[in-house]
């Protein structure tokens, strides 16, 4: 039972997330030879003030 966790900055639409879940599930099921129903995907949206690179918040860039 593969479980994939994705953390990304907020702003993606429900349609984008739906397509991402569909495509990832297809690839994971194919590569791991498991049924698509065995694949779980957890998506977490991060607010831009909760993520920093190079010492700067994404909200400030």
C-alpha positions in Angstrom: 0.0 0.0 0.0 2.1 3.0 -1.2 1.5 6.3 0.5 2.7 9.5 -1.2 2.9 12.8 0.6 3.2 16.0 -1.4 3.8 19.4 0.2 3.4 22.4 -2.1 2.8 26.1 -2.0 -0.9 27.0 -2.0 -2.5 28.2 -5.2 -3.2 25.1 -7.2 -6.8 24.5 -8.3 -8.9 21.5 -7.4 -8.7 20.4 -11.0 -4.9 20.5 -10.9 -4.9 18.4 -7.8 -7.4 16.0 -9.2 -5.2 15.5 -12.3 -2.1 15.1 -10.2 -3.7 12.5 -8.1 -4.9 10.6 -11.2 -1.6 10.7 -13.0 0.5 9.8 -9.9 -1.8 6.9 -9.1 -1.5 5.5 -12.7 2.3 5.6 -12.6 2.7 4.3 -9.1 0.3 1.4 -9.8 2.1 0.5 -13.0 5.6 0.7 -11.6 4.8 -1.1 -8.3 2.3 -3.6 -9.9 -0.5 -2.8 -7.5 -4.1 -1.9 -8.0 -4.8 1.8 -8.1 -7.1 1.5 -5.1 -4.0 0.6 -3.0 -2.4 4.0 -3.7 -2.9 6.8 -1.2 -1.9 10.4 -1.8 -1.8 13.1 0.8 -1.5 16.7 -0.4 -0.7 19.5 1.9 -0.9 23.2 0.9 1.5 25.5 2.6 0.9 29.2 2.9 3.7 31.3 1.4 4.7 32.7 4.8 5.4 29.1 6.1 8.1 28.4 3.5 11.5 30.0 3.0 14.5 29.5 0.7 17.8 31.3 0.9 16.7 32.9 4.2 13.7 34.6 2.7 10.0 33.8 3.1 8.3 33.0 -0.2 5.7 35.6 0.9 8.4 38.3 0.7 9.6 37.3 -2.8 
